[in-house]
Amino acid sequence: MSLQFAGRVGARGFDVELELAEGETVAVLGPNGAGKSTLLGVLAGLLRPDSGRAVLNGERLFDIAGNGRGPWLPPHRRGISLLAQEALLFPHLTARENVAFGPRSRGRGKAASAALAEEWLAEVDAAALADRRPAELSGGQAQRIAVARALAAEPKLLLLDEPMAALDVAVAPALRRMLRRVLANRTTLIVTHDILDAFTLADRVVVMDGGRVVDAGPTRAVLDRPTNPFTAGLAALNLLTGRGGAAGELVTEGGLRLRATSETPLAPDARAAIAVRPAFVSVRVAPPASGAGLQVVPGTVLDLEPRGDVVRVRTELIAADLAPGEVAALDLAPGMAVWCGFAAEQALAYPL
Amino acid sequence: MAAPASSRTAQRSRARVLRAPALYGGVPRWILAVAIVGALFVVVPLAGMVVRVNWGQFLPLITSPSSLDALWLSLRTSLAATALCVVLGVPMAIVLARTRFWGQKVLRSLVLLPLVLPPVVGGIALLYTFGRRGLLGQSLSVAGIDIAFSTTAVVLAQTFVALPFLVLSLEGALRTVGTRYEAVGATLGAAPTTVLRRITLPLVLPALLSGAVLSFARALGEFGATLTFAGSLQGVTRTLPLEIYLQRETDPDAAVALSLVLVVVAIVVVSVAHQAGEASPLRRARRARRDARRDARRAETAEPPEGAPS
């Protein structure tokens, strides 16, 4: 294990344990206030935990007992670089001097640091910007140079705090591609609330809520088969929970019997779930004829939320994404009784 | 890459040529009238003094031996006091802005006290500290060091009254800059002293300069504390303000001429301090970011796709 971490910050209700393997990229997902930034602050040494212990590559970062005392390494001795939402390039230095800052601070010579800076600038396709000041750079360019600066410091662990959040949507994909290239085989913790980041960059995800880890595992396993409503929400999936029925179907708490594809048949009476994308859910205003192969979830429309080119129709148990035209044709309004349906082939059933 | 950049500068210079459209200000007329009275109150006395200048004798008056002695002494001591303010004031400002400890508010008030204290009182305090029979002066006197009524005393008196100017302006700048850049520097492996030298101080350099200039101006104008603590000995402790005060009795023309010299120095100092404040890298960055945001979309699309070799 490259990083073992356990930390508690009482004032923020933060209590997290975490491990990272050498060369692994882990995404930390969660809503605002989940404690993601606290996690990065404690790791980087910008925030002192009330108690906890962390070891990086065999070196102790902190080991603080319950009484708040114990060894604690200051940030500059940890070998952990932090890249924030904003590039925060030093405004009085050129791009090259910014990137050379880490090597210089670690005692490298001026020429060697400048050469290293050139290398990293080339790595992020910013060699042509070397002599510019941060004020003369666009947001995307500045963030690329901030990546180069963080990597030039040769960190043992790289922390990324929503590196794409402050960028134009047009620029983010290119930065994401670049990150995927430079983060390969680098021990990295990336905080994000965009699951696209998790899918493209991370080997593993950790889902946080209210200062605690609520879910963790390989990216696909966690996000394709959410075990709690919170992760399901992040992954934009409907989650229907219940127990296995006699014939391999799912029986919800409300007594609905639903079928879905599953790798192994659901064990009778064991807790299980079905995940289905809102886009695969259709809505009817009259009960559909039985035997159509459709899994039906009756409910009442709670609200209609326009989301770009679709409208999300929420009912008690399930949500559906419909085209605005469909919503108009069905004349949907909150309070209406509806029957939501999905095909068994387009939903995934799995044990919990 | 070159095209959008040059068009951006072209746009900016065009904006500077065009006059900004008149916006509704909402200032009552009587406010304007009172403001004009206030401005006149400051400007007319200066004019009154300039009118009284004996231009024919101006050069001889300000180059008389006693005038030159006073001018030279004032410049030397004010520069020394400014240096002392920087040496002592920078750490004080950093401690006040960046740390938290019990009694910090009280300490800040005490440090800023010379700002509101009558300078004569400051001089008395210094006299009973560094004077021959003062708190520290006694031991210093035993060691053969006599500070009171020496040029050193002038520098100490000036530093005493000028220090708060530097601490105040630097502390404000440190708070404005914030600790985010310093945190980034630390995570890149820079020790606290490196962060201070390569990040913090460059970022607050304009405030440090303007604070130093203000301190210099305050030191140059110091009168009460100097007279009380250092006396008025030509070439040793008689600075320009003391010289002006003395000359007023015997040779009003000389007093007016020397006053004009101080006014000119003051105007230069104020404009230098103002310039330094405008040159802040943070302020420049913020201004540039504002411009960039305005035509961000255009720049982003005109530039080769992010990630492609440029």
Interface residues (C-beta under 8 A of the other chain):
Chain A: A44 G45 L46 P74 P75 H76 R77 R78 G79 I80 S81 L82 A84 L88 F90 P91 H92 F101 G102 S105 R106 D125 A126 A127 A128 L129 R133 P134 A135 E136 S138 G139 G140 Q141 R144 R149 A150 A153 L159 D168 A170 V171 A174 L175 R177 M178
Chain B: M1 A5 R180 Y181 A183 V184 G185 A186 T187 L188 G189 A190 A191 P192 T194 V195 R198 I199 P202 L203 P281 L282 R284 A285 R287 A288 R289 A292 A296 R297 A299 E300 T301 E303 P305 E306 G307 A308 P309 S310
